[in-house]
Amino acid sequence: MLLFKRKIRLDTERLILRPPAHTDFRDWANLRLQSREFLTPWEPTWAPDHLSRKSFANRVYWAQRCINTETELPMFMIERTQNRVIGAITFSLIRRGPSQTANLGYWIGAPFARQGYMSEAIQAMVHHAFVKMDLSRIEAGCLPENVPSRATLEKNGFKYEGVAQAYLQINGRWRTHVLYSLLRADRRGRSNVGMA
């Protein structure tokens, strides 16, 4: 069943979530450049052509291929009033069959951080994952010292699951991550002990 063949757009109070388009290049490149120092500690090292138009065009084509094959769901976060890119949120490594799982990743530009935009986007993506995509589990990881990201995940119901050693290359080094997950029918933290 191909769920992504139609155009996907998720609307929230302040955001539109949709796949990247070629016309987003200037907004995206300017925001990434403006936010480089803010993002560098949390991201893989940028390729030399990261901010080039050709690299962005490849990103747009890659996004559409991933959506059509149901392997990833990359969405740009568009701030509704100014119609501008403020970040991105992605389901990657979508696994079907007995797993019904995806990984959640995201970034936001420095001028828009800590204003609740990411929570808004996560809530919309989680709803889409559980209701429209029929996923059962969403996983996310972040660096242990990334307190704002951890707080955002926890605020949105993700539960800490453990630590993955040397999980991803971030800023040129293999880094340990803390792992979180959210389940469609999440009963963790509840106990039936002593109940008849």
For each residue, the residues with C-beta under 8 A, 3 or more apart:
1:
2: 5 68 70
3: 70 132 133
4: 8 67 68 70 73
5: 2 68
6:
7: 18
8: 4 18 19 67 73 75 128
9: 16 17 18
10: 16 17 18 75 124 125 128
11: 15 16 17 124
12: 15 16 17 120 121 123 124
13: 80 120
14: 79 80 81 117 120
15: 11 12 77 78 79 80 86 117 120 121 124
16: 9 10 11 12 78 80
17: 9 10 11 12 75 76 77 78 89 121 124 125
18: 7 8 9 10 21 75 76 78
19: 8 60 63 64 67 74 75 76
20: 24 28 56 59 60 63 74 76 88
21: 18 24 60 76
22: 25 56 57 60
23:
24: 20 21 27 28 56 60 76 85
25: 22 28 29 53 56 57
26: 29 30
27: 24 30 31 84 85
28: 20 24 25 31 32 56 76 85
29: 25 26 32 33 51 53 56
30: 26 27 33 34
31: 27 28 34 35 84 85 86 87 109 111
32: 28 29 35 36 39 50 51 109
33: 29 30 36 51
34: 30 31 109 110 111
35: 31 32 38 39 109 110 111
36: 32 33 39 40 46
37: 40 110
38: 35 109 110 113
39: 32 35 36 42 43 107 110
40: 36 37 43 171
41: 143 170 171
42: 39 107 142 143 146 149 170 171
43: 39 40 46 107 170 171
44: 168 169 170 171
45: 169 171 172
46: 36 43 50 51
47: 50 55
48:
49: 52 54 55
50: 32 46 47 55
51: 29 32 33 46 55 56
52: 49 55 56
53: 25 29 56 57
54: 49 57 58
55: 47 49 50 51 52 58 59
56: 20 22 24 25 28 29 51 52 53 59 60
57: 22 25 53 54 60 61
58: 54 55 61 62
59: 20 55 56 62 63
60: 19 20 21 22 24 56 57 63 64
61: 57 58 64 65
62: 58 59 65 66 74
63: 19 20 59 60 66 67 72 74
64: 19 60 61 67 68
65: 61 62 68 69
66: 62 63 69 71 72 73 74
67: 4 8 19 63 64 70 72 73 74
68: 2 4 5 64 65
69: 65 66
70: 2 3 4 67 94 96
71: 66 92 93 94
72: 63 66 67 90 91 92 93 94
73: 4 8 66 67 90 91 94 102 125 133
74: 19 20 62 63 66 67 88 90 92
75: 8 10 17 18 19 88 89 90 121 125
76: 17 18 19 20 21 24 28 85 87 88
77: 15 17 85 86 87 88 89 108 117 121
78: 15 16 17 18 83 84 85 86
79: 14 15 82 83 84 85 86 112 117
80: 13 14 15 16 83
81: 14
82: 79
83: 78 79 80
84: 27 31 78 79
85: 24 27 28 31 76 77 78 79 88 109
86: 15 31 77 78 79 108 109 111 112 117
87: 31 76 77 106 107 108 109 112 117 118 121
88: 20 74 75 76 77 85 106 107
89: 17 75 77 104 105 106 118 121 122 125
90: 72 73 74 75 104 105 106
91: 72 73 94 102 103 104 125 129 133 138
92: 71 72 74 102 103 105
93: 71 72 101 102 103
94: 70 71 72 73 91 101 102 133 135
95: 99 100 101 102
96: 70 99 100
97: 100
98:
99: 95 96 136 137
100: 95 96 97 134 135 136 137
101: 93 94 95 135 136 137 138 139
102: 73 91 92 93 94 95 129 133 135 137 138 139
103: 91 92 93 138 139 140 141
104: 89 90 91 122 125 138 139 140
105: 89 90 92 140
106: 87 88 89 90 118 121 122
107: 39 42 43 87 88
108: 77 86 87 112 113 117 118
109: 31 32 34 35 38 85 86 87 112 113
110: 34 35 37 38 39 113
111: 31 34 35 86
112: 79 86 87 108 109 115 117
113: 38 108 109 110 148
114: 148
115: 112
116: 119 120
117: 14 15 77 79 86 87 108 112 120 121
118: 87 89 106 108 121 122 152
119: 116 122 123 152 155 156
120: 12 13 14 15 116 117 123 124
121: 12 15 17 75 77 87 89 106 117 118 124 125
122: 89 104 106 118 119 125 126 152 153 156
123: 12 119 120 126 127 156
124: 10 11 12 15 17 120 121 127 128
125: 10 17 73 75 89 91 104 121 122 128 129
126: 122 123 129 130 138 156 157 182
127: 123 124 130 131
128: 8 10 124 125 131 132 133
129: 91 102 125 126 132 133 135 138
130: 126 127 133 134 135 184
131: 127 128
132: 3 128 129
133: 3 73 91 94 102 128 129 130
134: 100 130
135: 94 100 101 102 129 130 138 184
136: 99 100 101 183 184 185
137: 99 100 101 102 181 182 183 184
138: 91 101 102 103 104 126 129 135 158 181 182
139: 101 102 103 104 179 180 181
140: 103 104 105 153 158 179 180 181 182
141: 103 164 167 168 177 178 179 180
142: 42 146 149 150 153 177 178 180
143: 41 42 146 149 170 175 176 177 178
144: 150 163 176 177 178
145:
146: 42 142 143 149 150
147: 150 151
148: 113 114 151 152
149: 42 142 143 146 152 153
150: 142 144 146 147 153 154 178 180
151: 147 148 154 155
152: 118 119 122 148 149 155 156
153: 122 140 142 149 150 156 158 180
154: 150 151 157 158 159 160 180
155: 119 151 152
156: 119 122 123 126 152 153 182
157: 126 154 182 186
158: 138 140 153 154 180 181 182
159: 154 180 181 182 186 188 189
160: 154 178 179 180
161: 179 180 181
162: 178 179
163: 144 176 177 178 179
164: 141 167 176 177 178 179
165: 176
166: 174 175 176
167: 141 164 174 175 176 177 179
168: 44 141 174 175 177
169: 44 45 172 173 174 175
170: 41 42 43 44 143 173 175
171: 40 41 42 43 44 45 175
172: 45 169
173: 169 170
174: 166 167 168 169
175: 143 166 167 168 169 170 171
176: 143 144 163 164 165 166 167
177: 141 142 143 144 163 164 167 168
178: 141 142 143 144 150 160 162 163 164
179: 139 140 141 160 161 162 163 164 167
180: 139 140 141 142 150 153 154 158 159 160 161
181: 137 138 139 140 158 159 161
182: 126 137 138 140 156 157 158 159 186
183: 136 137 186 187 188
184: 130 135 136 137
185: 136
186: 157 159 182 183
187: 183 190
188: 159 183
189: 159
190: 187
191: 194
192: 195
193:
194: 191
195: 192
196:
